């Protein structure tokens, strides 16, 4: 085979299978460790472009031959998606029943319910961010991309059919305009509605439409071989650059998504390019063949590996290895048989099969959800530990802000004595939600009250992303102008030595100085210890193994490595500026950072947030500090 020939395998372009391989391998690398490939999650964007390209070809062929049937199209989609998907859903549910506490099991079956209806992307947009700590306890989080695709394919075939039937000359221009509109929608929603931009089909449609437009380019433009060779190398470079420069803090998708998307498009229209030849090597083609099953299996396996074996790198390696094994078995014995025509055998009743799978999944999910997550699977003592998942500030829904739901200063929730202007404030990200309520309750007896000013992912810094910046600018101005406000407690979930943490530290320090200039007393809470597992669940599982709850935790050295330098920076800053640092590590850590304290209970309601019990201990420490300062 010469370089100019387009390699094929199983009737497919081998280079496209190679593109699928690098896309899924990038996603796996990112999910295994965000450090390995910061922008690996953009592999999904490569998939979207490939999907748009291939589906457009599948749709246009029967349209041109005047034999198009929307029913046949969706029948093919069921054969392609359902068998492997519902196998993974069944496995995930079994694992959830074996290991998840009631609260997490309810969340799992809720996710499965929406996944069954191909609406999980819309559900996840309302629950959590893709990069949030709690996302790592959602085994079906990755199914959001299936939701985007299937919602897109509800509208795309009819639109394509109408354009092809009655406006053929307008087909490609209209698709181009729709892609531009979707890109504009995606970019403009990033600041105020980041979750919408990430999860909604309207903001991802341009990626699939880029793939569709590549079909038009194939049909109307014949690129010289040399141009294809150069363009293909450039396309692969764009994808790789995107995987490296994009990260969790990037404004994404929007314009930045054009890196992997246009890179994929360049490869698609350059089948005789050098890079395409590289992508057609057998190992990548084999991975590309199993890429759908590999994508489905890898994330649940990683979630349960981390859940059952926290802080164990071998578990991640084992989960990845098992992902490939399960993906091959799934491809060989589940995907392939359903995709093959069976002329000599009784046809598979696709519609009945698909309907039965959906009905069974929905019935099981509803049963478990309304049974409260089947708590009787655990012993009475285990249920005591697991009850901590409910020990959080239940006012979060109305009081804790998200980026798409800011609250005006005058409308913020207050805790403490009724009808008393707030003289205290807890200002920060989600780490302040329980602390605000716990401290407010302690202020009641003193006839004082407290404002809760917390927004997800937004510590009190003016140099964060746009929506946080504006929220914090407005909050700082209102707080400086508030004559009743006396004490401001700043708190943020900062860790590691990354760009965000360095930026946030300086921003919080600037905020503290501005508040002090306005005559406010400032207290900074240094980083609260967090965990790579769910503490209530960990306590229940360790209780089964006969371990004492007081011995459960993470080594103090882990905290020092990830957060010690931030704590020390705040201590230096507050000492130099007549402020105060409160140290949660002195409350919750000795040789280990504990998740349980005898006589008190479980200190965390999830992996990243103090329970009201734990927040109460921190509030007591703040109260003691303030009393000592008043006595001086």
JOGICOR-V154611 format. One record per helix or strand of 3 or more residues. SS is the DSSP state (helix for helix, strand for strand). FROM is the first residue (numbers start at 1). TO is the last residue. If there is no record, write none. Layout:
ss | from | to
SS | FROM | TO
SS | FROM | TO
This chain:
ss | from | to
helix | 14 | 32
helix | 40 | 64
helix | 70 | 99
helix | 102 | 116
helix | 120 | 127
helix | 133 | 137
helix | 141 | 166
helix | 168 | 189
helix | 194 | 199
helix | 201 | 220
helix | 225 | 245
helix | 254 | 268
helix | 274 | 279
helix | 282 | 289
helix | 291 | 308
helix | 313 | 339
helix | 350 | 370
helix | 375 | 377
helix | 380 | 390
helix | 396 | 399
helix | 409 | 411
strand | 414 | 416
strand | 424 | 428
helix | 430 | 446
strand | 449 | 455
helix | 466 | 481
strand | 487 | 491
helix | 499 | 517
strand | 521 | 525
helix | 535 | 544
helix | 549 | 551
strand | 553 | 555
helix | 556 | 576
strand | 580 | 582
helix | 584 | 588
strand | 592 | 594
strand | 604 | 606
helix | 612 | 631
